[in-house]
Each structure stands twice: as C-alpha cells, then as structure tokens.
Amino acid sequence: DVVMTQSPLSLSVTLGQPASISCKSSQSLVYTDGNTYLNWFQQRPGQSPRRLFFKISNRDSGVPDRFSGSGSGTDFTLKITRVEAEDVGVYYCMQGTHWPQTFGQGTKVEIK
Amino acid sequence: DEEVLESGGGLVQPGGSLRLSCAASGFTFTSAIVSWVRQAPGKGLEWVSAFSGKTGGTYYVDSVKGRFTISRDNSKTTLYMQMNSLRVEDTAVYYCAKDLAVWGQGTLVTVSS
C-alpha cells in the first residue's frame, strides 16, 4: 500500500501568518492517464471532512484562494498564505491513484 | 444540491453484522465513485471501500476484505455496505462520499460486548 507521510503533525500559527503542510508518498502518484490523484481535505472540529483540492492543485468550489496546493510525483504541499480563525482543524492528504486509497496521518492546525 | 445521507450505524457485539446505507439526493450513483471512509474515535481518516458506478467495480482495504461487501439498489440512488464478522477495531464513524467531493454527516458503528 502507498504510505502517505505528512509533516508537521501539529502546527500552531499566529493569525494572519502563513502555514505550510508537507505530504510525501512512498511511490509516485502519477497514474497511467498522466494525472496525479492527490487530494487535500480539511476537517474542522465536529464536522465531516471537506475536500479542498483534487489532482494536486484544483481548488474545490468555495475554497478561499488563500489556500493553494502544489507538488508533483511524490512530494506535495498545502499552503495557507494568511491563516484565519476558521482554518482551525485537521488537514489530510489522500492519494487516489493506487488501490487501496490512503490518507496521511493528518496535521492539526491551531491558532497560537 | 447534491447530498448523501448515511444511516444504519449502531451498537453490535463482536462477530455481529450491520448494513450501512448511503442515500443520494440530487444525483444517482450511475457514474460516480462512492467511497466509504471511517474515523475511529480520536483518530485520523481511513479509506475503507469504494464502488465505481461506471464499471460496477468494488474496492476494499485489506482489513475488511471478505467481511464487508458493497452493493447498490436498482434505483441507483442508494448504496449499501454489508459489514459482517465485526471486530472491536471496526468501531468508528463511517462516512459516505461521492467522488470524495460530497460527504455525509457520518454514522457511528460501535462494536463492543
């Protein structure tokens, strides 16, 4: 199975400051069709997960543009340019290229 | 608006069975990939299984293979996951998600004696 490794596992950020989460996969996530099926999810406290990005950098509807997704191959990054209070929660990367699909451990973002 | 609604969770003894349902609103499962993702208490997300509406293919994580089975009703608006031989470690909130973009509120499965 593909192992997804996130870092850091916890992030304490001052409001208005940037944040960055790394996600590394144990093998390439490039599929035979040329696409890379790497997703990012946000889970706010007490809520269901919400997808933020699909295929590395395609932003889902309603996701603020202070969020961005980037990367390729086995290395991916989620960035928040200016953290706001509503960004508190746990962020997960997830690969959809290989079966079984697998999530990273999650990165907890809190406000300092 | 597209929505999914899970139901069927509850308390069951180890070795028992449950059937979870995922009902679609605003779409059918004809061309969607519907995934089941679970979250044990205080833990992270774990992908469990998926159904491809286009191909009819089903996919499972190793820990549930042979115990969990996905099926779809003829109206193509409800997906089921039959869970047999349940174990304590299957205790979790189970989410249904359409194309990983539309998520339900989850249903809690507790396996305990």
Boltz contact constraints between the chains, C-beta under 6 A:
constraints:
  - contact:
      token1: [A, 48]
      token2: [B, 103]
      max_distance: 6.0
  - contact:
      token1: [A, 48]
      token2: [B, 105]
      max_distance: 6.0
  - contact:
      token1: [A, 49]
      token2: [B, 103]
      max_distance: 6.0
  - contact:
      token1: [A, 51]
      token2: [B, 100]
      max_distance: 6.0
  - contact:
      token1: [A, 51]
      token2: [B, 101]
      max_distance: 6.0
  - contact:
      token1: [A, 92]
      token2: [B, 45]
      max_distance: 6.0
  - contact:
      token1: [A, 99]
      token2: [B, 59]
      max_distance: 6.0
  - contact:
      token1: [A, 100]
      token2: [B, 47]
      max_distance: 6.0
  - contact:
      token1: [A, 100]
      token2: [B, 61]
      max_distance: 6.0
  - contact:
      token1: [A, 101]
      token2: [B, 47]
      max_distance: 6.0
  - contact:
      token1: [A, 103]
      token2: [B, 45]
      max_distance: 6.0
  - contact:
      token1: [A, 105]
      token2: [B, 44]
      max_distance: 6.0
  - contact:
      token1: [A, 106]
      token2: [B, 44]
      max_distance: 6.0
